[in-house]
Amino acid sequence: MKRDNIKIRQKSEHSFEASIIIDGNRIYRNAKTPEYAKARLKEAIERNKKGECITRTAKLCDAMASYLKDVKQPKVKATTYDRAESTFIYHIRDEQLGRMQIGSITSQDIQKHLINQCKLGLSASSIKKIYNLLGEFFRYQTAIRTINNNPMLLVSMPHTSNITYKIIVMAKRLYYCWKLVCVQENFGDCI
């Protein structure tokens, strides 16, 4: 009788994790019961035997941190790596996108993240750095077959001029409202 090398551990009171090493990569599946976790992992093994890609379930923040350290850092100059790492830390890691599993991220999620970063007032060059870093990361993940398709293929760079214009208009309105209050309250030339 063949024995599976599936390891099951209890992660928390209500969660179990099944894991196995396939082609040098450890694959995890989580579930509420150990039986269901093992069944999900066996399903992934069967898909691997058919030649399908096993979608990775790691969070983007963890996967990108290891990508930067293991893949990007040895290939580029220190300053280029520092810029990529800073972009990751300040604009991706602690955001909603950074907490998502890389296998479940869609083009709409990434597009929404870029637009939200524009609305925060980031410069076009900062948005471009985020866009490029995510593009490199997802191309790499697709090439090593940890995800089935590249969600960055349908993402377009947002036009920051429209968003910046709206922010400037809002700032001007606030300025004129403040000036109007100063005149009405006889503060004189308060600006």
C-alpha positions as CSV (number, residue, x, y, z in Angstrom):
1,M,0.0,0.0,0.0
2,K,1.4,3.4,-1.1
3,R,1.8,6.0,1.7
4,D,1.4,9.7,1.0
5,N,4.0,12.1,2.2
6,I,1.3,14.6,3.2
7,K,1.9,16.4,6.5
8,I,-1.1,17.8,8.4
9,R,-0.8,20.3,11.2
10,Q,-3.2,22.3,13.2
11,K,-2.7,26.0,12.6
12,S,-5.2,27.4,15.0
13,E,-8.3,26.2,16.9
14,H,-10.4,26.0,13.7
15,S,-7.8,25.6,10.9
16,F,-5.7,22.8,9.6
17,E,-2.9,22.9,7.0
18,A,-1.9,20.0,4.7
19,S,1.5,20.2,2.9
20,I,3.6,18.2,0.5
21,I,6.7,18.8,-1.5
22,I,6.3,18.5,-5.3
23,D,9.3,19.2,-7.6
24,G,11.1,20.9,-4.7
25,N,8.3,23.3,-3.9
26,R,6.2,22.9,-0.8
27,I,2.5,23.1,-1.6
28,Y,0.0,24.1,1.2
29,R,-3.8,23.8,1.4
30,N,-5.8,25.0,4.4
31,A,-9.2,23.9,5.6
32,K,-11.4,23.6,8.7
33,T,-10.9,19.9,9.0
34,P,-7.8,17.7,8.4
35,E,-9.7,15.5,6.1
36,Y,-10.8,18.4,3.9
37,A,-7.3,19.9,3.9
38,K,-5.9,16.5,2.7
39,A,-8.6,16.2,0.0
40,R,-7.8,19.7,-1.3
41,L,-4.1,18.8,-1.4
42,K,-4.8,15.5,-3.2
43,E,-6.8,17.5,-5.8
44,A,-3.8,19.8,-6.4
45,I,-1.6,16.7,-6.8
46,E,-3.9,15.2,-9.4
47,R,-3.9,18.5,-11.3
48,N,-0.1,18.5,-11.2
49,K,0.0,15.0,-12.7
50,K,-2.2,16.2,-15.6
51,G,0.4,18.9,-16.3
52,E,-1.7,21.8,-14.9
53,C,-0.2,24.5,-12.9
54,I,-0.7,24.5,-9.1
55,T,-1.9,27.9,-8.1
56,R,0.2,29.2,-5.3
57,T,-1.8,30.3,-2.2
58,A,0.9,32.5,-0.6
59,K,0.0,36.2,0.2
60,L,1.4,38.7,-2.2
61,C,3.4,40.5,0.5
62,D,5.2,37.2,1.5
63,A,5.8,36.0,-2.1
64,M,7.0,39.4,-3.3
65,A,9.4,39.8,-0.4
66,S,11.0,36.5,-1.2
67,Y,11.0,37.4,-4.9
68,L,12.9,40.6,-4.2
69,K,15.4,38.9,-1.9
70,D,16.0,35.7,-3.9
71,V,15.5,36.8,-7.5
72,K,15.8,40.6,-7.9
73,Q,18.6,41.4,-5.5
74,P,21.3,39.2,-7.0
75,K,20.5,40.5,-10.6
76,V,20.5,44.3,-10.1
77,K,22.6,47.1,-8.7
78,A,22.1,47.9,-5.0
79,T,20.3,51.2,-5.8
80,T,17.9,49.5,-8.2
81,Y,17.1,46.9,-5.6
82,D,16.6,49.6,-2.9
83,R,14.1,51.4,-5.1
84,A,12.2,48.2,-5.8
85,E,12.2,47.3,-2.1
86,S,11.0,50.8,-1.1
87,T,8.2,50.7,-3.6
88,F,7.1,47.3,-2.3
89,I,7.3,48.4,1.4
90,Y,5.5,51.7,1.1
91,H,3.0,51.0,-1.7
92,I,2.2,47.3,-1.8
93,R,3.0,45.4,1.4
94,D,0.5,46.8,3.8
95,E,-2.2,47.6,1.3
96,Q,-5.2,45.4,0.6
97,L,-3.5,44.0,-2.5
98,G,-0.5,42.9,-0.5
99,R,-2.8,40.8,1.8
100,M,-4.4,38.9,-1.0
101,Q,-3.3,35.4,-2.2
102,I,-1.4,35.7,-5.5
103,G,-3.5,32.9,-7.1
104,S,-6.7,34.9,-6.5
105,I,-5.5,38.4,-7.6
106,T,-7.3,39.6,-10.7
107,S,-6.6,42.5,-13.2
108,Q,-9.4,44.5,-11.6
109,D,-7.7,44.2,-8.1
110,I,-4.5,45.6,-9.5
111,Q,-6.2,48.3,-11.5
112,K,-8.2,49.4,-8.5
113,H,-5.0,49.5,-6.4
114,L,-3.2,51.7,-8.9
115,I,-6.1,54.1,-9.1
116,N,-6.3,54.3,-5.3
117,Q,-2.6,55.1,-5.2
118,C,-3.2,57.9,-7.7
119,K,-6.1,59.3,-5.6
120,L,-3.7,59.4,-2.6
121,G,-1.7,62.0,-4.7
122,L,1.3,59.9,-5.7
123,S,3.3,61.1,-8.6
124,A,3.1,59.5,-12.0
125,S,6.6,58.1,-11.6
126,S,5.7,56.4,-8.3
127,I,2.6,54.8,-10.0
128,K,4.8,53.7,-12.8
129,K,7.3,52.1,-10.4
130,I,4.4,50.2,-8.7
131,Y,3.1,49.1,-12.1
132,N,6.5,47.9,-13.3
133,L,7.3,46.0,-10.1
134,L,4.0,44.2,-10.2
135,G,4.5,43.4,-13.9
136,E,7.9,41.9,-13.3
137,F,6.7,39.9,-10.3
138,F,3.7,38.4,-12.1
139,R,5.7,37.7,-15.2
140,Y,8.2,35.7,-13.1
141,Q,5.4,33.9,-11.2
142,T,3.8,32.9,-14.5
143,A,7.1,31.8,-16.0
144,I,7.9,29.4,-13.0
145,R,4.3,28.2,-13.2
146,T,3.1,29.2,-9.7
147,I,0.1,30.9,-11.2
148,N,-1.9,30.1,-14.3
149,N,-2.1,33.5,-16.0
150,N,-0.6,36.9,-15.6
151,P,-3.2,39.4,-14.3
152,M,-1.0,42.3,-15.3
153,L,-1.7,41.6,-19.0
154,L,-5.0,43.5,-18.8
155,V,-3.9,46.3,-16.5
156,S,-3.3,49.7,-18.0
157,M,-1.4,52.6,-16.5
158,P,-3.9,55.0,-15.0
159,H,-4.0,58.5,-16.5
160,T,-2.8,60.5,-13.5
161,S,-3.5,63.9,-15.1
162,N,-7.3,63.5,-14.7
163,I,-7.0,62.5,-11.1
164,T,-4.4,65.2,-10.4
165,Y,-6.7,67.8,-12.0
166,K,-9.6,66.7,-9.7
167,I,-7.3,67.0,-6.6
168,I,-6.2,70.5,-7.7
169,V,-9.8,71.6,-8.3
170,M,-10.8,70.4,-4.8
171,A,-7.8,72.2,-3.3
172,K,-8.8,75.5,-5.1
173,R,-12.4,75.2,-3.8
174,L,-11.2,74.7,-0.3
175,Y,-8.9,77.7,-0.7
176,Y,-11.7,80.0,-1.9
177,C,-14.0,78.8,0.8
178,W,-11.4,79.5,3.4
179,K,-10.8,83.0,1.9
180,L,-14.6,83.7,1.9
181,V,-14.8,82.8,5.6
182,C,-11.9,85.1,6.4
183,V,-13.6,88.0,4.6
184,Q,-17.0,87.3,6.3
185,E,-15.4,87.2,9.7
186,N,-13.4,90.4,9.2
187,F,-10.1,88.7,9.6
188,G,-8.8,91.0,7.0
189,D,-6.1,89.7,4.7
190,C,-5.6,86.3,6.4
191,I,-3.9,84.7,3.4
